Amino acid sequence: MPSWVADLKAVASRCASCHRLVILRQFSARKAGIRMHGSWYCSGRCFRSAAEREILRFGTSVGAPASHNSSMPLGLDLMSRGLLTAEQLKKATDEQKENGGEIGEVLVRQGSVSEKQVTEIRSAEWGCPVFTLPKHTAQIQIQVPSTLIRAYSMIPVHYVAATNLLYVGFVNSIEYGLLYAVEQLTGCKTTPCFVTPTAFLSEMEHTKKLQQGSPEPPAKELSFEDIQTPAEIARILYVTGLEMEAEEAFIGKCKDYIWARLKNDRKSADLLFKVG
């Protein structure tokens, strides 16, 4: 054994699933097994069992705060503030019944109110600020899958490295389960805010351009729309983890999706399973 290897400190790790104790040198300990939420698993089989237990736990745990219930519908709130007439609200409601869509978007499209007015009403209702996006921003290194960005009309808008705080902008309503999942999978703290639909679309386009010009490739994204059993989801995570030689895994859940991130020191992959 070379002297530089002999001098390396031995690291003892115990599997959180089968409780097998493994002693490794420092240079190989990082490559052995897989870590998930602070626990270490010695093999793919043990990781698969732990992942299934974690997914089953989502069905019974309270987890994130409950969804917000509005005390007053958006249209009535706009009327109470003198920003909308009864005739305008009826016209928007009739169009919504015929064509669907969100009432705020219909009102803006009809020219009855502005985007800014709708966003300010929502921010006051939820007790969160309106975030004004600067014209030119650097790329936020904390990545959220595009599937979730589109599904919940949300996007990371600002990151404060000194406090590890991520501002997440929403257009229509805040999904606290998603905020909790972002915290679990990225390790940062989150705080919600609101952005206008135009600012949201602009930031999506800006982020896309920055990613295209970045030397760091974005995380690979795999989406599974069919409802999966916990065992099947764990099997897919197990197979994908083996294929990419994952060293670390995170699993979270928001309203409609189970979101898993697998990573090693070179790349990462986001797997999204629609369950709601």
N, C-alpha and C positions, 0 to 999 in steps of 0.2 A: 504494500500500500504506500503510495507517495506520501511524503511527510506532510504536505499541505492538506491532504485529505485526512490524515490521522489527527491533525490538529483541530479539525472541525468538530464543533460540539454536537453530541448526539441529541436528537430530539425524540421524545416519546409522545406518541399520539394514541388516544384511545377512541375507537369508533363509537359514535353515539348510538348506533343501531345494534351491532352485534357485540359491542364492548371488547373487541379484540384489541390488544395493545401492540402497537407497531413502533419499533425503534429505528430511526433513520438519521442519516447525517444531514446537516443543514442544506447542502446543495441539492439533495434529492427530496427533501421533505416537501418542498413547494409543489413538486410534480406528482406526489403520491396522493391518491384518493381525491375527494372533492369536498369542499366546504359549503355549507348552506346555513345562513342565519346564525353564524357563530359556532356551529357544530361541525365536526369532521367525520366523514364516512369513508371507510377503507376501500370500498369497492362500488362498482356500478349497481350491484344488487342491493347493497345496503342503502345507497342513495335513492334508488327507486322506491323502496319501502318507505323511507322517510318522506319523500316527495308525496306519495299517496296519502300518508297520514296528515301532512300539512294541508293538502287540498281538501281532505275530509273535514278538517278543522274549520275551514271557511264556512261550512254549512251550519255550524252551531255557535261560532264565536261572534261576539258583538262587534269587535273590530272598530271600525270607523264610526264617527258620529252619525246620527240619523239625518236623513235628507231634510232640507228646509221646506217648510210649508208657508206659502205666502198668505199674509193676512188679508190682502186685497188683490184681485186680479189686475194685471198690468193696465188694461183698458180703463177700468174704473179709477185706478190710481191717477192715470193721466187726466181723466175728466175732473177728478177732485182738485187737481192743481190748475185747472183752467187751460190745459194744453190740448184738449180734445173735446169735440162736441159729441152729443148722443148720435147724431146722424152719421158722423164719420166712423164712430165705433160700430154702428150697425152695418155700414157698408163693408168695413173690414171683416166683421164677423161673418157676413154672408159669403164673402169671397173665401174665407178660411174654411167654411163648411163645404164649399163647392170644390176647392182646389187643394185644401190642406195647407200645411205650413204653420209657422209660429206667428202668433198675433202681432208681435212687435215688428217682424219682418214685413208683414202685410201692410201695417200702418205706415211704415217708412216707404215702402214701394208705392203706396197710393199718394204719398206726399202730405199726409195728415200731420206727421211729426217728424223730427230729425233723428238720425242715429244717436247723436249726442244726448238728446232728451231721453230716449229709451234707455240708454246705457246708464245715465245718471239716476233714473228711477230704480233700475235694478240694483245699482250699487248701494243706494240708500236702503232699499228693502232688505238686502243681505248684510248691511253694515260693513261693507268693504269699499275701499277706494277705487276710483277710476284711474287706470294707469295710462299716461300719455307716452306713447312710444317715440323715442328719438328717431330722427331720419336715418342716421347711420350708426349701427351698433355692431360690435364684434360678435362673433359666433359664441353662443352659450354652449359650453362643452357638455353639459348635462343633457343627454338625449332621451326623448320620449318617443315611442313608436308612432308613426304617422297614422296608423289605424285608430289609436286612441285620440290623437289630436283632432281627427275628422269626426269621430263618433261623439265627442263631448264638446266640440268647438272650444278647445283650450290649447294654450301654447305657453311654454316658458318664455317670459319676457325680460327678466333681469336676474342676474346672480350676483350676490355680494359675497366675495370670497372670504373677507375678514370675519364674517359671522356665519358662513356656510348657509346662507339664506337664499332660497329660490322663490322669486315672485312668479306666480302662475296666473295667466290671464284667461278669463272665461267670457263668453259672449252672452249666453242665455241664462245659465244657472250654474251653481257651484256643485261639483261632484266630489264630496269629501272623501269617499272611498278611493277615488283616483289620487287625491292629494296624499292620502295615507300610503298608497301603493308606491307613489313616487319617492316618498321618504324612505320606505323600506328597501327599495331597489337601488336608490342612488346614495343613500346615507346623508342627504342634506335635509335641512328643515325647509318647510314650504309655507307660504302665506298666499291666500287668494286675493285676486283683484279682478276688475272688469275692464274689458277693452271693447271698442266698437267693432262691428263686423268688418268694416273696411280696414281697420288697423290689424285685425286678426289675419285677413287674407294677405295683406301686405307683408306681415311678419312671416307668414308661411313661405311666401315667395322669396323673401330675403334670406331666410334660413336655408332654403333649397339651393340658392345660388352660392352661399358660403360653403355648404357641404360639398358641392361640385368642385369648388376650387381648393378644398382642403386636402392636404396630403394624408390625413387620417380618414380611413374609410368609415362610413356610418355603420352602425350595427346591422347585421343581417336580420331581416324581419320575416317571420313565418306566421301566417294566420290560418286558424282552423275554425271555420264557421259552424260546422255541425256540433251539436252538443255532445260532449265526451264524458265518459264515466271517469271518476278519479283514477281508477286503475289504468285506463287507456291514456289519460294525460300523463301519468307518471311513466308509462312505457315509452311515450314519444320523447319525453325529457331524457330518459335513460339512453335511448338510441342516439338522439342528437348530441347528448353529452359525450358519448363514446366517439362519435364521428369527429367532433371538433376538439377532442381531448380537453374538455372543460375542467378547470380547476376550482371554479367557484360558481354557485348557483343562488339565485334569489327568486322567491315566488311571492306574488301579491295578488290581491283581488280588488276590483272595483265593481261598479254596479252590474255590468254585463259581461265582463271579461276576467279570466284568470290570466295574469301576465307573469311570465317567467323569463329571466335573463340568465344565460349561460355565458361564461367568459373564461378566457385564459390570458396570458400576458401579451398575446398578439391580436386577438379579435374577440368579438362578442356577438351573441345572437339573441333576439327577442322573439319569444313564442307567445302567441295570443290565442286563447281558446274562448270562443263565445259561449257562455253558459246561461245568460239571462235573457 
